[in-house]
């Protein structure tokens, strides 16, 4: 029997942070009893992309990650989101702790592409845990150390709205793209030549022109 069990019970946009983050609430159960002096948890958070349905618009936005819908039986796979870690205070039977997960809107990152693409419903997540438990020892010994079992994991259905709220705190109504300086220079020149006020308008105008050149 595993000595530790973890359950994810909630997820909220983190407040008062310097960058976007989501805080997951964990319940950690000490199944063997006795005092745990400290629990050092490492976690890999994965998006289980196969565990939900997608709208036509979502499928289009996921094309860069997974290809055409007809290929998804081969290409649709889990996406690693983050690898957070944390240390708990001492406890006996059970403790609730926060696991913060940093978020990014960098659309060169696979997890950000996925999270940007889905707009409704829930995101199926799997938390894979590892780490170390520092337990109270038997009579005559102060403590002993044991590893977290390799098969300790938890699942959670995170509402898409949680991620959207975290992003909107820093990028209300938008996101960001990383481009080369030379591209910025060319866009800036295009804006000046065409009296375009914003970057959005410049890119939209370029996309309109590209669409007009497409064969009917």
Buried (B, 14 or more C-beta within 10 A) or exposed (E): EEBBBBBBEBBBBBEEBEEBBBBBBBBBBBEEEEBBBBBBBBBBBBBBBEBBEBEEEBBEBBEEBBEEBEEBEEBBEBBEBBEBEBEBEEBEEEBEBEBBBBBBBEBEBBBBBBBBBBEEBBBBBBBBBBBBBBBBBEEEEEEEEEEBBEEBBBEBBBEBBBBBBBBBBBEEEEEEEEEEEEEEEEBEEBBEEEEBEEEEEBBEBBEEEEEEEEEE
